Amino acid sequence: MVFADLENAGILKSLVTMNIDTLHQKAGSKNVIEYWGNMRLNRCCKCNKKYDWDLAAYDQKKMPICSSCGGAVIPEFVLRNLASYSEAVKNGEEEMKNSDILIVVGNEEKFFFF
C-alpha cells in the first residue's frame, strides 16, 4: 500500500519486483515491472500469446494448446526458460537507469551485495 500511495502522489514512477503474486497491483500500484513473470497469466511457448488465469481450468489430462499457433501454453513466471523475461529486464533496467533514487526492499538473506 505504501508503494501505491507513493505512486499516486507522483513520487514513485515504477515498481520493479521479483514477486509473481500480483499483490503490488492489488495494493493499487499501476506501473509494475515483474522480473519473474506473473502467476496469474499463461503464455504460449511458441508465439508468446498471453492467456488469462482462467486457462488453469483446462482439462487436467491435456496440455493447454495455443489457439493461434498450436504451441504449448504454460504459466508465465520464472520456470519458463528458468530466467527473467527480457522485456521486463529491459524495462526494469531502463527505469532504474533513469531514476533519481533507487530503493531496494527485501530480506537481506536473499540479496547478494558486492
Sequence and secondary structure as in RCSB ss.txt:
>XXXX:A:sequence
MVFADLENAGILKSLVTMNIDTLHQKAGSKNVIEYWGNMRLNRCCKCNKKYDWDLAAYDQKKMPICSSCGGAVIP
EFVLRNLASYSEAVKNGEEEMKNSDILIVVGNEEKFFFF
>XXXX:A:secstr
 HHHHHHHTTS   EEE   S HHHHTT  SEEETTEEEEEEEETTT  EEEGGGGGS TTS  B TTT  BEEE
EETTGGGS  HHHHHHHHHHHHT S     S GGG    
